[in-house]
């Protein structure tokens, strides 16, 4: 599957369209096929390195999404 991630902190130019493994789904989890995603202010701050500078990289942003539960 694909994900927009950043491998270093910075502006929008650090975003990359990466191939990533499909996540494992365990008990109590759901897999959502995302149709739309949003970027909020904490996402922008994280990408800039000002929200959580200890964030392990690469990192895929996005906690706001809508889609279909697979």
C-alpha positions, 0 to 999 in steps of 0.5 A, spaced: 500 500 500 502 507 499 503 512 505 505 519 505 511 519 510 517 524 511 524 521 513 526 528 516 523 534 519 521 540 514 516 543 510 511 540 505 517 538 501 520 533 505 513 529 504 514 522 500 509 517 497 512 511 499 510 503 498 509 500 505 507 494 508 499 493 509 498 493 517 497 487 521 490 487 524 489 484 531 484 483 536 480 489 537 483 492 531 479 494 524 482 496 518 480 502 514 480 503 507 481 510 507 477 514 502 479 521 504 484 524 510 485 530 513 491 534 516 491 538 522 495 543 525 499 538 530 500 534 524 504 540 521 507 541 527 510 534 527 512 534 520 516 541 522 519 537 528 516 542 533 511 538 536 515 531 538 522 532 536 523 525 538 518 522 533 521 516 530 522 517 522 520 515 517 513 517 520 506 517 516 501 523 518 494 522 519 489 521 525 483 524 521 480 519 516 474 517 513 473 510 509 470 503 509 472 498 514 474 492 511 
